[in-house]
Amino acid sequence: MNGSLVSCARTHRHALLLIVYVSLIGALWYLPGVFHPQSVEDVRRWVTGFGVWGPVVYILLYIVRPLLLFPSLLLNVAAGILFPPQLGIPCLTAGGLGSAVLLFYMARTGIGSEFLSLHGGKWGTRIHQYLSDGSKNFQRMLWLRTVPLFPYDVISLVAGCTKMRLVTFVVTTLLGILPGAVAYNVLGDALGGNSGYLFSAALLVVAFGIPLAFWYFGGERNNLSSKEKT
């Protein structure tokens, strides 16, 4: 009897994990006392309430953010308001990488095929095909992380549906996060009154505008667009 239960669990492992993930997200959404920020100020007040543990709490909050269903932009901007750049950049990078790996693992173990079939559509299929070329998935994943056109969480989930190696995902995500982490920290610093807005705007253009220009005019976008026809 026990053996048959174990065998059944192994056979339906992905379905069981999907149920676990959905139940966890539902519990975190409805349970009282779970933090669901509505603004950057909410994040600032909550994190500063932990005193010296604020950086650790910020990173942990960022990692579980996909389960709490609120946008990463709140935490991106809050990093520069909460911490000086020498601390805020590592915190944002660590949190962003952690949340990406969490989604990658969830897609690979339980919700990957269901996510693509229910919500992927033609666009999700194109991204999946684009990343499935093992000889090019490093550079292509790096493009998707640096060009500000592609939803961060969705790309993590779709990448988890491919056969991409975890190390490839981690390295490209880390490299893709860094320019934005610097720009967002300087922007948050400016919003906190510690630096100029002009410099912040220039960094945002460099961090996001240059990769976008290379993507659009360099022809790489054609490789993704062509997947619609295959």
N, C-alpha and C positions, 0 to 999 in steps of 0.2 A: 504493500500500500504506500509506504513512504517513498519507495523507489519510483513508483508511478507518478506520485506528486512532484518529485524532483524532476523527473523527465518532462512532465507537462510544463513545469515552471521554466525549464530551459527552452522548450519548444516555443513558448509564448513569452519569452523574456522581454522582447521589445514592447509588446502590448502591455505587459505588467508595469514596465518602467514608465510607459506613457501615462498610465493611470496614476502612478505615484507622482509624476511631475505635475500633472494637471491638478491633482488633489492638493499638492503642496502650494501651488500658485493660488488656488482657490482659498486655502486656509490663510495664507499670508494676506490675501486681499480682504477677507471678511473678519478675521480675528481682531478684537479690540486691542489697542495699544501698539499695533504694528505701524511703524513710521512710513507715511506716504507724503512726501513733501510736495507742495504746490508751487513753490518759488525758491529762488536762490537764497532768499532770506530765511526761509524755513530750514534749509540745509545748514546755513551758517549758525543759526541759533542752536540747532540740535547738536551739531558736532562740537561747538565750543563748550557746550554743557558737560562734556567729558574731560575737560581740562587737558592735562598732558597726554592723555590717551586719544586726543582728537585725531591725529594723523592715522592711527591704527583703525579707529572707528570709521573714518572717511574711506579708507581702502576697503574695509569689509563691506560697508554700505554700497560702494561702487560694484564690488564683485557680485553681490546678491541683487543689485538693481533690476536686472531683467525679470526676476521673480516678483518684484514689487510693482512692476508695470509703470514706471515713470521714466521720462526721457533723460538721457545721459547729459544733455546740455546743461541741466541744473547743476550737476556735479562738476562739469567741465569749467564753468564760470566760477563756481563757488571755490574751487581750489585756489585761484589767485587772490580771492578775498580773504580766505581763511589762513593761508600760509604764504610766507615769502617764496619767491620763485625757486630757490635752492631746495626747498622742502616740497612745495606744491607740485613741481614738475615730476619728481619721482613718485609722489602719492597718486597723481592722476594717471601716470603711466602704469603703475602697478595695479591700480583698480581697474583701469580699462582693459589691460591684458587679462586680468583674472576673470572679468565678466565675459570676455570673448571666449576664453577657454571653457568656461562653464557652459555656454551655449553650444560650443563645438562638441563637447562631450555629451550634452543632452541630445543633440541631433544624432550623433553617432550611435547612441545606446537606446534611444527610445522614441524620439519624435521626428526623426529625419524624413522618412518617406511620407508620413502622414502630413507633415508640414508642407512638403512640396506638392503633394496631390491636392490638398485642400486650399492652400493659399498661394502657391507658387505661380500658377498660371504660365503664360508664355515667357514672361520676364524671368521668373524663377528657373524655368527650364533652360533658358539661354545662359544664365549665370552658372547653372550646374554644368552645362556642357563646356562653357568657357574655362571652368576650373578643373575639369576632369582630365585634361591633357597633362599627363604626368611629367612630360619633358618641359612644360612651360608654366606649370601651376605656381611656381615660386614668383616669377615676375608678374604673372597675372593677378595673383593674390595681393602682391605689393601695390599694383595699380588700384585695385579695389579698395585698399586701405588708405591710399593717399589722395585719391580723387574724391572731392566732397559731393558726389552725386549719388552714392550708394549707401543705403541705410546700414549702419554699423552692425546692429543685432541681426538683421536679416542675412547679411553676408556671412556672419559667423555660423548661423544655422545651415545655410546652403553649403558652406565649406565642409561642415560636418557630415553632409550627405554624400560627399565625394570620397575617393580613396586617398585624399591628401594626407601626407604624414603629419603627425602632430607637431614635430619640430619645424616643419615648413610653415605651418600655420602660426606657430608662436613667434618665429623670427620675423616673418613678414608683418605680422600684426604689431610687434614691438617697433619695428622700423617705421611702420606707417603711423603709429600713434605719436611718436616723438615730436614731429613738427607742429602738430596740432596742440600737443601738451604745452609746448613753449608758448605758442600764440595765445591759447586760452588763459594761461597763467598770467601773462602780461596784460591781457584784457581785464581779467579779474582784479589785478593789481591796480589798473587804471580806474576801474569802477570803485575801488576802495580808496581812491584819492592819492595813491602812492606813485603813480607814473602818468605820463601823458597819453591822451587818446590818439594823437596822431601816430605815435610810435606803435601803439597797439594795432591800429588799423593797418599800418604798413606790414606788420608781422602777419596779420591774418591774410593779407593779399599774397605774401610770399608763401605762407604755409599751405594755402588752399588754391590760390589763383594760378601759381606756376604749374603745379601738377595737373590742374584742370586744362591749362593751355596746351601742355605737352600731350595730354591724353587726346584732346580734341583735334589738334593740328598735326600731331605726330602719326596719326593713322591707327593707333591702337584701338580706338573706338570701333573701327571697321571690323576688327576681329571679333568683337562682342556682337555687333550688329549682324554679322554674317551667320551667327548661330541661329538666328530666327528662321533662316532659309534651309537649315540642314535638318 
